[in-house]
Amino acid sequence: MTVASVDVIIPCYNTGCYIREAVESVLAQTVLPGRIIVVNDGSTDHTAELVQELIEKNRTSTKIVHHYQSNAGLSAARNKGISLSNAEYIAFLDADDVWMPQKLERQLEVFSNTQWSDLGLVYGGFRFIDEKGASVTGEYVLPLNPNMRGKVFEKLTLGNAVNGSASCVILKRLCTSATGGFDTALKAFEDWDYWLRVAQNFSFDFVNEDLVKIRLHTNSMQKDRLHMRRNAILFYKKWTPRINVQEALAEWGFQLAKAVYIDGWNASALRELNRELPGDVKRKLFRRTFGSLTLYAALQWLRKKCSILI
């Protein structure tokens, strides 16, 4: 069964070892999309050849489109895919992840039976797999929050509760017109940033079952602490002036301070945060210490060491 009003965007960069499995998981859907748009973000491996092979061997009603561009990053690749799409719905799939066969069908059912006239985005559950595709146990999987439905903007400021990654999401094309593209300045937290912007104008819902297999591998960027810290600074600097959810601001300040004291006392992190965060942002995040990150981080470090409340 084909639904021509769905485009699937797969950004990829040197993912030749995974791209076939990703594309084939889309072609195995119980409800097929109209197109799969593979945005090849400057791959130097055999990704292009594999995609071409998949195009030639494809016998489904789904069209596979291969777009090659110079390397510009994940967000730019997703944005290019959005610009090439013309369907009513857009779904994302990272090239190293895999969809369950019923993924699109379950999410489209939610759109068809929704109680919210402004429903714009539907996500779902996931499970982890390793580099070889085997199930991973022992990794924490964020459970689906039953309250993350409908108007979720304020709740979403507390943390990225849209499960998994963009691979779990399908949204109406209308959302992309109203929200714009993924922020190319963010090399992490770009998903959370985008969902927040969508949530300002649209309702969310979810499918309460695992729909995606998220792959964990050794070069996962979440393991690069410096990379994540620098993008956290960009994210919080961007959003702090825009929100007044006190619980979220307290959590954001704590997360930034943790980057300072997590290794005992990280002086380089302290210098970077003080240098990059504007004064108005620091005053809003660290208001209990009159905007002093140094004092705030020191108190949080003492709290960790001595279990005293501040």
N, C-alpha and C positions, 0 to 999 in steps of 0.2 A: 504493500500500500504506500503510495507516495503523497506527501503533502508539499505542493510546490511553493507554499508560502513560507518555508523555512530555509534559511541559509546557515550552513555550519562553517565557522571560521577557525582554521587551524594554523596558527603561527608556528614557524619552525626555524631552528638554526642548528645545523649539524646534528640532526636527530635521525640520521639514516637507520640507526638500529631500532628505532621505535615507530617511525612514521607509517610503515605498512600496517602494523597492528592498530594504530589509531584510526586510520582511514577505514580499514576493514570493519572496525567496531561500529562506525557510522553506517556503512553499507549493510550491516547486519541488523539494523533497527527494525522493529516491528512496524513502525511508521517511518518511511524514508523521507529525508529532506529533498528539496528541489536541487540544491547545489552544495557541494563541498568546496570551499575556497581555501586552498592551501597557499599561505603567504610565506614564501621561502625568503627568509631575511638574511640573504648573503651567505648561505651555506657553502662550505668548501669541501664537504664530504660527498657521498653519493646520494644525498637526499633527492636532488633533481631527477636523477635517473630512475630512482624508485617511484617517485610520483608519476613520471611519464609512463612507467610500466603499469602502474595502477590505472591510469587513464585508458591505456590501450586494452587492458584486460577487463575493464568494467563492463558488466552486462546488465546492470540495474538501470532504472529510470533516472537515477541521480546523476547529475553532471558533475565531474570533478574539474575544477579550474586551478591551474598552477600559475601563480604570479611570483616572479623573481624580482627582488629589489636589493640594493646595497644594504649592508647591515646597518640597522637603525635602532634595534632594540625591540623588546617584546611589545611595549605599548604602541610604538609606531607601526608594528606589524599588524596588531589587532585593529588599529585605526584604518590601515589600508584595506583590510578585509571588510570593515564596515562600509567604507566608501565604495567598494566593489559590489556590495550586496544590494539587492532590491526587494527582498522578501519582507513579509509582514512581521516575521519573527527571526531573530538572530540568536544562534547558540554558539558558544565558544568551546573549543577542545584543545588543550595544550597537547603538543605532539607526542609527549611521553606518557600521556594518560590514556585510559580506555573507558568507553561507555558500556554499560549494561545494555542488553538488547531492547529493553522496554523504556529506556531513558526518555526519548522524545514523546512517546505515546503517553506516558504518565504525566509529563509536564503539560502537554497540550490539553489533556483532560481537565487539569486544574484551571487553565485559561477558559475553557468552555463552560465550566460549572462554577465560576467564581461568584462570590457575593460582593466583590469590590469592582465598581465600574471603572476605576482607575488602576486596576492591576497592571503592573508593567513588567515585573520580574518574578520568575519562579526558580527556586533552586531545589536541592535535594541532598540526601545523605551520600556517604562515600565510604570506601574501605581502602586500606593501603596495600600496595604490592611492591615487591622489590624489583631490582633491575632485570631479573629473569621472568617476572610476571607472577611469582609465587606470593601467596598471602603473607602479610607481615603481622605478627602479633606483638603485643607489648608496647606499641606506639599509641599515645593518647589520641583518641578521635573525639573532637568536640561534638557532643550530642546535639541533636536538633532541639532548638528552644521553641516550645509551643507558643510563646508570646511574640515570636518574631514573624508576625503576620499582620497584614494591613499597614497602617501608618507606623513605620519602624525607625524613622530618622533618629529620634532622641535615643532610643534603645541601641541603635547601631553605633552611636558615638562611643559607647562603652567598650566596644571591641568588634572585630570583624566576625560577626555571627553568621555570615553567609558561608555555609559549610564548604570545606575543601578548597576549591580554587575557582577560577572562571569556568573550568571544565564542568562544574555542576550547574551552571546558570543558563537559562534561556530568557530572553527579554523581547519585548515588542520593539520593532524598529522605531516607533514613535519616541521611545526613551532616548535613543541615540540622537535623534533630531533635537530634542529638548535639552539634553545633557552635554552634548559635544563628545569629544573623544577621550581616550585614556590619557592621563598626564604623562608626557614623554620625559619630563624632568625626574619623575619617580622611577627608580629601578627596583623598588620594593614598595609595598603598601599601595601599589597602583590599583589593585582590585578594590581594597577597602575605600580608597578615595573615590573610585568610580561608583561603587554601590551607594555611598553617602550622597553623592550628587543625584543619582537616580531617585533615592528615597526622599529627597526634598520635594519631588513632584508626583511620585507614583507609589502605589501600595505594593507590598511584597507578599508572596506566599511560598509554600514549599511542599514537596512530596515526602512523606514520612517513610522513606525506604532508601536503601543504598542504590544509587543510580550510576556511580562512577567509581573506577579504580584509579586512585591517585598513586603515581609511582614515586617511591623514595629512591634516591641514588646518591652516590658519594659526592657529586659536585653540586648538591642542592645549595642554593644561595642562602637558605635560612641558616646554614651552618657558618656563614661568614659574619662574625659579630660586628666588625668594623663597617662592612657594607650595609648591614641592617641598621646600625646606629646612625649612619649618615643619612639614610633615607627616612628614618624615623624623625630626625631633626627637620627635614624638608616637609614631611607630612604634618607634623604638629605645628610648625611655623605657618603653614598654609591654612590650617583649620582652626587654630586657637582663636584668632580674631572673629571667626564666623559663628561660634557656638557659645551658649551660656548654660550648658548642662553641667552643673557644679560637680556631680559625681564623676562625669567623664573627665573634666579638667583635672580633678584630683588624681585620677588614675593616670592620665597622661603625664602629669608632673612627676608622679612616682616612677613611671617607666623610664623617663629621661634621667632622673636622679639615679636610678638603678644602674644605668650605664656608667656612672661615675664610681659607685662604691662596690659594684659586683665583684671586682677583683681585689677588694680590700680598699683601695683608694686610687682610682684611675685618673691620674693627673692630666693625661692627654685628652681623655674624654671631657674632663671639666673645662679645659681650655677651649676645646672645640665647641662645646655647647654654649659657653659664655660668648664666644666670638660670633657664632652663627645665629643665636636667638636674639631678636630685637628686644629692647627693654620692655615694651608693652606686653609682649608675649610672656616674658619671664615674670612680670608682675602678676599676670593673670594665672599662670601655672603654679607659681611659688608664693602665692599671696600670704600664706601664713608666716613667711619669713621676709615679708616686704619685698618680694621679688628677688631675693638673694639665692641664687642657685647653690652657691658655695655653702651657705648656712643650711639650706634645705637638705642638700646631699649629705652634709655632715650629720644632721639630726637623723636622717634615714639610716645612715651607716651605724649610728649609735643604737638606733632602734633594733637593727638586725643583730648587733652584737650583744646588746643588753636587754632586749625585749621590753623596751620602754615605749609607751605610746606617745605620739606627738599630735 
